[in-house]
Amino acid sequence: MWYFAWILGLGLALLLSVLANLYGDAREARAVVREGD
């Protein structure tokens, strides 16, 4: 069942990458709004 652990790790890394991208985009958007005020 080694492939199961491999797929799980790959999925987790992908999820973390997506979350990091969303967090970075939100932070940038907030910074832009603050500058525009």
C-alpha positions in Angstrom: 0.0 0.0 0.0 3.0 2.3 -0.4 1.3 4.0 -3.4 -1.6 5.1 -1.1 0.8 7.0 1.2 2.5 8.5 -1.9 -0.8 9.8 -3.3 -1.9 11.1 0.1 1.4 13.0 0.5 1.1 14.4 -3.1 -2.5 15.5 -2.5 -1.6 17.2 0.8 1.3 19.1 -0.9 -1.1 20.2 -3.6 -3.6 21.3 -1.1 -1.0 23.3 0.8 0.2 24.9 -2.4 -3.4 26.0 -3.3 -4.1 27.3 0.2 -0.8 29.3 0.1 -1.7 30.8 -3.2 -5.2 31.8 -2.0 -3.7 33.3 1.2 -1.1 35.2 -0.7 -3.7 36.6 -3.1 -6.0 37.7 -0.3 -3.1 39.4 1.5 -2.2 41.3 -1.6 -5.8 42.3 -2.3 -6.0 43.6 1.3 -2.8 45.6 0.9 -4.1 47.2 -2.3 -7.4 48.2 -0.7 -5.5 49.7 2.2 -3.3 51.7 -0.2 -6.3 52.9 -2.1 -8.1 54.3 1.0 
